[in-house]
């Protein structure tokens, strides 16, 4: 039996937060403010730490992989 190849999603593109969600007046920046505005949350602190390390290493385009 032939195995199907793994489906590989396309790479993430950089966004600036102005992209809108279809069917709403909400932007990506609105979501970021809603979901990550409290840097005291454990997951937000982890994301911030990863971001700061990437910047310290001089990485230009950083996309997190869950």
Buried (B, 14 or more C-beta within 10 A) or exposed (E): EEEEEEEEEEEEEEEEEEEEEEEEEEBBBBEEEEEEEEEEEEEBEEBEEEEEEBEEEEEEEEEEEE
